[in-house]
Amino acid sequence: MVLLVNAASYAQRGRRGNNLTAEQRAEKAAKRLTKKLGLNADQTTQVQAANLKMQTAKDAARTTRDRAAMKSASEAYRAELKTILTSEQYSKFEQMKKRKKRKGRRG
Protein backbone atom coordinates (compact mmCIF):
# COMPACT_ATOMS: atom_id res chain seq x y z
CA MET A 1 0.00 0.00 0.00
CA VAL A 2 2.75 2.44 0.94
CA LEU A 3 4.60 1.54 -2.24
CA LEU A 4 1.58 2.40 -4.37
CA VAL A 5 1.11 5.77 -2.68
CA ASN A 6 4.78 6.57 -3.12
CA ALA A 7 4.70 5.61 -6.81
CA ALA A 8 1.59 7.69 -7.36
CA SER A 9 3.07 10.75 -5.66
CA TYR A 10 6.27 10.38 -7.71
CA ALA A 11 4.26 10.18 -10.92
CA GLN A 12 2.39 13.37 -9.99
CA ARG A 13 5.59 15.39 -9.75
CA GLY A 14 6.29 15.22 -13.46
CA ARG A 15 9.46 16.59 -14.97
CA ARG A 16 11.08 19.43 -13.11
CA GLY A 17 11.59 22.65 -15.02
CA ASN A 18 8.66 22.32 -17.39
CA ASN A 19 6.97 25.39 -15.93
CA LEU A 20 10.00 27.66 -16.34
CA THR A 21 10.07 30.32 -19.02
CA ALA A 22 12.84 30.42 -21.62
CA GLU A 23 14.42 33.30 -19.68
CA GLN A 24 14.35 31.33 -16.42
CA ARG A 25 15.84 28.23 -18.07
CA ALA A 26 18.56 30.35 -19.71
CA GLU A 27 19.44 31.98 -16.40
CA LYS A 28 19.48 28.65 -14.58
CA ALA A 29 21.76 27.08 -17.21
CA ALA A 30 24.09 30.10 -17.15
CA LYS A 31 24.39 29.87 -13.36
CA ARG A 32 25.15 26.16 -13.59
CA LEU A 33 27.83 26.70 -16.25
CA THR A 34 29.30 29.63 -14.30
CA LYS A 35 29.72 27.40 -11.27
CA LYS A 36 31.01 24.33 -13.13
CA LEU A 37 33.29 26.12 -15.61
CA GLY A 38 34.39 29.11 -13.53
CA LEU A 39 33.10 31.76 -15.93
CA ASN A 40 33.89 35.43 -15.40
CA ALA A 41 31.11 38.06 -15.32
CA ASP A 42 31.42 38.91 -19.03
CA GLN A 43 31.31 35.24 -20.02
CA THR A 44 28.29 34.66 -17.78
CA THR A 45 26.39 37.48 -19.50
CA GLN A 46 27.30 36.17 -22.96
CA VAL A 47 26.44 32.57 -22.04
CA GLN A 48 23.07 33.64 -20.64
CA ALA A 49 22.29 35.50 -23.89
CA ALA A 50 23.32 32.44 -25.94
CA ASN A 51 21.19 30.22 -23.70
CA LEU A 52 18.18 32.49 -24.13
CA LYS A 53 18.59 32.48 -27.91
CA MET A 54 18.78 28.67 -27.92
CA GLN A 55 15.86 28.19 -25.51
CA THR A 56 13.65 30.54 -27.53
CA ALA A 57 14.51 28.78 -30.80
CA LYS A 58 13.94 25.35 -29.23
CA ASP A 59 10.58 26.43 -27.79
CA ALA A 60 9.45 27.59 -31.23
CA ALA A 61 10.67 24.34 -32.81
CA ARG A 62 9.01 22.29 -30.07
CA THR A 63 5.59 23.78 -30.80
CA THR A 64 5.88 22.69 -34.44
CA ARG A 65 7.67 19.46 -33.52
CA ASP A 66 10.54 20.41 -35.81
CA ARG A 67 13.42 18.18 -34.71
CA ALA A 68 15.78 19.56 -37.35
CA ALA A 69 15.26 23.11 -36.06
CA MET A 70 15.90 21.94 -32.49
CA LYS A 71 19.13 20.25 -33.54
CA SER A 72 20.15 23.33 -35.49
CA ALA A 73 19.54 25.54 -32.43
CA SER A 74 21.72 23.25 -30.31
CA GLU A 75 24.52 23.27 -32.89
CA ALA A 76 24.40 27.07 -33.18
CA TYR A 77 24.53 27.30 -29.37
CA ARG A 78 27.61 25.10 -29.20
CA ALA A 79 29.32 27.13 -31.92
CA GLU A 80 28.56 30.33 -30.02
CA LEU A 81 29.82 28.82 -26.76
CA LYS A 82 33.05 27.91 -28.48
CA THR A 83 33.67 31.62 -29.17
CA ILE A 84 32.78 32.66 -25.60
CA LEU A 85 34.62 30.01 -23.57
CA THR A 86 38.34 29.38 -23.35
CA SER A 87 39.53 26.15 -24.95
CA GLU A 88 39.90 24.61 -21.48
CA GLN A 89 36.38 25.63 -20.47
CA TYR A 90 34.90 24.37 -23.73
CA SER A 91 36.69 21.05 -23.33
CA LYS A 92 35.23 20.72 -19.83
CA PHE A 93 31.79 21.64 -21.22
CA GLU A 94 32.08 18.86 -23.83
CA GLN A 95 33.04 16.36 -21.12
CA MET A 96 30.00 17.40 -19.08
CA LYS A 97 27.74 16.83 -22.11
CA LYS A 98 29.25 13.40 -22.77
CA ARG A 99 28.74 12.37 -19.15
CA LYS A 100 25.14 13.58 -19.24
CA LYS A 101 24.51 11.67 -22.47
CA ARG A 102 26.05 8.49 -21.04
CA LYS A 103 24.06 8.83 -17.85
CA GLY A 104 20.84 9.19 -19.82
CA ARG A 105 17.80 11.19 -19.02
CA ARG A 106 16.25 10.84 -15.63
CA GLY A 107 12.55 11.01 -15.08
JOTA-V590420 format. One record per residue. N is the residue number from 0. OMEGA is omega as a letter, one per 40 degrees, with the letter a starting at -180 (999 if undefined). Layout:
N:OMEGA, N:OMEGA
This chain:
0:i, 1:i, 2:i, 3:i, 4:i, 5:i, 6:i, 7:a, 8:i, 9:a, 10:a, 11:a, 12:a, 13:i, 14:i, 15:i, 16:a, 17:a, 18:a, 19:i, 20:i, 21:i, 22:a, 23:i, 24:i, 25:i, 26:a, 27:i, 28:i, 29:i, 30:i, 31:i, 32:i, 33:a, 34:a, 35:a, 36:i, 37:a, 38:i, 39:a, 40:a, 41:i, 42:a, 43:i, 44:a, 45:i, 46:i, 47:i, 48:i, 49:i, 50:a, 51:i, 52:a, 53:a, 54:i, 55:i, 56:i, 57:i, 58:i, 59:a, 60:a, 61:a, 62:i, 63:a, 64:a, 65:a, 66:a, 67:i, 68:i, 69:i, 70:i, 71:i, 72:i, 73:i, 74:i, 75:i, 76:i, 77:i, 78:i, 79:i, 80:a, 81:i, 82:a, 83:a, 84:i, 85:a, 86:i, 87:i, 88:a, 89:i, 90:i, 91:i, 92:i, 93:i, 94:i, 95:a, 96:i, 97:i, 98:a, 99:a, 100:i, 101:a, 102:a, 103:i, 104:i, 105:i, 106:999
